[in-house]
Amino acid sequence: MKVLWKNVLIEPIIEDVTKGGIILTKVVKKPIGIVKFVGHQVETVKIGDKVMYNKYENKYIDFEEKEYLVIHEESVDCIIN
C-alpha cells in the first residue's frame, strides 16, 4: 500500500479493559495506534511510532483483513514514547 501526501495510516490499538479491570465502551476508548505507513510529505511521524490522534477526523479502511485509519498528519495529537 502506498499512502499519499501528508496522510498517515494507523493501526488502532483497541483496549477494552483498563489495567484496573474497568470495561471501556467505544465512547471512552483512547484514540491510540501504531503508524504503519506514511505519505511522502509527512515530516513529524514515522513508521512504528505510537501516536494519539483526533478520533473525529479519520477514514476507516480494510486492508489485508485488518482495519486501519487514514488520517491527515495534522490530526496526530502526540507521539507516545
N, C-alpha and C positions, 0 to 999 in steps of 0.2 A: 504494500500500500504506500502511496506517496501522498503526503499531506502538503497542501499548497499554502503559499503566502505566509501570513502570521498566525496560522491555525495550529492547534496543539491537539493531539489525540491522546486521551486519558483513559486508562482502565480504572474504573471506580473501585475503591476498597469498601466493601459492604460489611459493616459491623452491626449485627443485630442485637448483641448483648454487651453491656459495658463490663469492665473488669470487676465491678461490684455486683454484677448479676442483674442489672436493670435491663429489661427488654425495651429496645428502642423502636418507635414507629417510623415510618418513612419520612414523616414531617420533621422528626428530631435528628435523624442521622446526619452526621457531618459530611459535607461535600469534599471528601479527600480521595485522591487517587494517585496512580503512578503514570508518569509520562511515558508513552510507548513510541510515538512518532512526533516529529516537529516539522513545520514548514521551513522552507529555505530562508525566510526573512525573520524567523524567531531569534531573539537576542538574549532573553532573560532566563529561559529554562532549557534543560537538555534532557535527552532520553535517560530514564531511570530516576529522575527527580520525583520525590513525594511532594505533592502540592495540595493546597486548599484552593478551591475555585468557587466562583459565583454560581450557585446551583440553578439560577433562573435564566442564565444565558448559555444554553448549550443545545446540541443536537445529538440524539442517541442514534447509533448505527450498530448493526450486527455485522461482525466480520469474523470468519473462521470460528463460528459457534460461540462467540463471546460478545457481550455488549460493551461498547465503548462510547465515549463522549467526544465530540469535536467542538472545541471552543476557541475563541479568539485569545491570543496571547494576553491581552489586557484584562481578560476575565479570570486570570490566575491571580489570586489574592496574596499568596505567600508560598515559599518553598520551605518544607519542614525538614530539618536536619535530623 
